[in-house]
Amino acid sequence: MADFLERLHERILVCDGAMGTLLFDRGIPLTACCERANLENPNLVKSIHGDYIAAGAHIIETNTFGANEIELAKYAAQGRVDEINTAGARLAREAAGDRVFVAGAVGPLGPGLDPSRFLSRDERVAVYRRQISALLEGGVDVILLETLSSLQDLSAALQAARSLTEKPVICQMAYLKDGRTRMGISPAECLAVCREHSVNVIGHNCGCGPYDSLPILDELAALTNLPISIQPNAGLPRFFGGRTVHLSDPDYFAQLCEEFVNRGANIVGGCCGTTPEYTRAIAQKVRGLLPRERKAHAPRVVSEEEAPRVSQLSKNPITQKLGREFFASVEISPPAGADYSSLMPGIESLKRNGVDAINVPDNPMASPRMNPVSFAHLVKERVGVSVILHLTCRDRNILGLQSELLGAAALDVDAILALTGDPSPGATCVFDVDSEGLIKIIASMNRGDSVSSGQGGHPTSFLIGAAANPTAENLPKELDKLKRKIAAGAHFIQTQPVYDIKAFERFLERIEGLKVPVIAGLLPVKSKKMAKYLHYEVPGISLPDSLLQQIEKATTRDEESQIGLAVAAGLLEKLVHLVDGVCIMPMQNVSAALTLLGGIRCRGRDALGTAAETAAVRGKTRGERPASS
């Protein structure tokens, strides 16, 4: 058979379409693992390959998209990675013979909040190496990395592939119609990683339909001279009887594939919802077409005269304070009901006593409360104080997150603390993106870039916060993630509650190079019960033995509360010299927050004086770290 790359430059290659939907249509149960069919129903898998080849496909993909140990573990098949992938490759090879190229399909390590989120870099590479090695053993011609959304998966998969083979590698990200993956990755970011690993073909699959793939193709064509592969879904999905179906027409799809070729694509095919009928229509439409010459160019630089859509971040009231003087915020949860009036007097008192912002959590502890955007707006409108809105990825899909952000911008919310969110035991969790992906979405909206509507808009001006756990069990992994959040566009760090100053100082030393303001969490313990609950049941919080022992000796509830408040005041006295601000988390106890705010005024602002003097004092403790806005 001719060399794949030579053939790619000589003619347009047609790739096959979906595998899973056909397996389901032909009798595989909806709850079954598609990849296990390589072992349990090989004739069915082979017949689908044959149908695509008969329809005119030049490339067929192995039935191994989710055949990695993370995905297979969902079906108790993680120990069968080698045999499932090798069988999948051999079935495709037998169907293809010497007429058609076989691409070893390799997908992401699980969507959303999945065990793969907690894999180290080396573990990710090892998972991919195992799958790719088995595909190569089965005789594939090409490694096809597809439907990827994160740079972590992309980089690890490429490292694994290149450590095993010099065969061609195709990299296809799943871009949404806004031109970014659900993790906020742009084609330029993807291409930068691909260049490091000598990728042979770059492209897009899944994510959106053929029409919305046109601008994605244009962007790829403008960025690179590499061959391009485009394999979109068969339009928008519809849901009937518990099944996802696509109602697009094969002829319409094929017409857009012809347009793909005219705009520079070298490989065209389909993803979700496409069938051999689509492949036949595509093959007929592009027959005789030759690859178009392209000349990649850098994205056009917008001149100053053309740039009215600039984020007004410098006018954000929190930006004007954070990093310039010691910053004090207090966390007040929205009410559990519709009546918010009882909370407003306390917030007004906090404002009179010098609070700079109110932190508004998003269904804290996964318990339902008033929508945080609505409550944040009420706080700002009724009291006139800045707000830091917590936004979790747990409760909203990527469309809902962007809608929520647009509403928050319209209601003049000042800052967003981007959180993945703890899983809820009583509701379905979404996790289309994690906090890093959410930060990228907010940063994109701050630039005025497009959102999922496919249209640009007026830039938002959110100050973006990244959460961090200074006492994480795996601190190196926590630091790596924090660095990615800052690189994604976060402007400040807000930490989990601090109880161990020495451990916190070590954390600050490790993040010195990030050069962004740090707000420390300060949560006064009000009882023995709360202390034990925080220590033993709340992820990311660990109380020192000294505090647990001290509060255990208390004989009354009032004494317990006073001990917790005294410990918090002592921590505050040290924190004003270490960080740029604190977020007091009083568990709705405004009186405790007012006591600590008085300490900030005395020890922080009055004692440290002007903003320049404050920076100088803190600089002696942790080195100079200029404020970032």
JOFEN-V741487 format. One line per field, one symbol per residue. phi: phi as a letter, one per 30 degrees, with the letter a starting at -180 (. if undefined). psi: psi as a letter, one per 40 degrees, with the letter a starting at -180 (. if undefined). burial: + if it has 16 or more other ideal C-beta (glycine too) atoms within 10 Angstrom, else -. A space follows every 10 residues. Layout:
phi: ???
psi: ???
burial: ???
//
This chain:
phi: .ddedddddc adcccdcdce dddddcjded cddedddecc bdddeddded dddddjdcbc cddbecdcdd ddddchbddc eddddddddd ddddddhccb dccddbcdcj dhdbeddcdd edddeddded ddedddddjd cbcccbhdbc dddedddddd dddcacdebc cbccddddib ddcidceddd ddddddchdc bbabbhiadd dddeddeedd ddcbcdebcb bdddiddbbb hiccbccdce ddedddddde ddcjdcbbab beidbedded ddeddceidc eddbbdbded dddddccddc dcddcddded cdjcbdcbbb dbddddcdcc ddddeddddd ddcjdcacdc dchehhcdbe eddddedddd ddcibdbcdd bcddcbdddd dddddddddd ciddbbcdbd jdecdcadcc hebcdddddd dddddddidd cddibdaddd bddcccdbcd cedcdedddd ddddddddkd cbcbcdecbc dddddddddd ceddhbeccc dbcddcaded eddedcbcei cbcdeddddd ddddcbddde dddddddddd deedddccbd lbcdcdhidd edddeddddd ddddddddid eddddddddd dbidbddbb
psi: iihddddded ihhhiaaidd dddddeehid eihddedddd fddddddddd ddddeehehi iigedffidd dddeffedef dddddddddd ddddddbedi ihhhhhaifh iagidddeii dddddddddd dddddddefi dihhhifidi dddddddddd deedieiihh hhighieeei ieeehidddd ddddddefid hiahiadiad deeddddddd dedieiihhh giifaiiihh feihiheihd dddddddddd ddeeidhiai bheiiddddd dddddeheii hihihiiiih hhiddegdgh ifddehddde dhedihhhih hhiiieaehe dedddddddd ddeeidihhh ihgiffihii hddddddddd dddfiiihhh hiedeiiddd dddddddddd efhdihhhid iiiheeihic fdiadddddd ddddddeeii aeeeiiihii fhhhihiihd fidgdddddd dddddddeei dihhiihhdh dddddddddd ededfiihhh hhhhheiddd dddddedhhe hhiidddddd ddeieidddd dddddddddd dddddeedie iihhgefegd dddddddddd dddcdddebi dddddddddd dfihgiih.
burial: ---+---+-- -+++++++++ ++++---+-- -++++++++- ++-+++-++- +++-++++++ ++++++++++ ++----+--+ ++-+++++++ +++-++---+ ++++++++++ ++++-++-+- ---++-++++ ++++++-+++ ++++++++++ ++++++++++ ++--+-++++ ++++++++++ +++++++-++ +-++--+-++ ++++++++++ +++-+++-++ ++++-+++++ +++++----- -----+-+-+ -+++-+++++ +-++++++++ ++++++++++ +++-++---- +--+------ ---------- +-+--++++- ++++++++++ ++++-----+ --+--+++++ +-+-++++++ ++++-+--++ -+++++++++ --+-++++++ ++++++++-- ++-+++-++- +-++++++++ ++-+----++ ++++++++++ ++++++-+++ ++------++ ++++++++++ ++-----++- ++-+++-+++ ++++++++++ +--+--++-- +--+-+++++ ++++++-+-+ +--++--+-+ ++++--++-+ +--+-----+ +-+++-+++- ++++++++++ ++++++--++ -++++++-++ --+++-++-- ---++--+-- -+--+-+-+
//
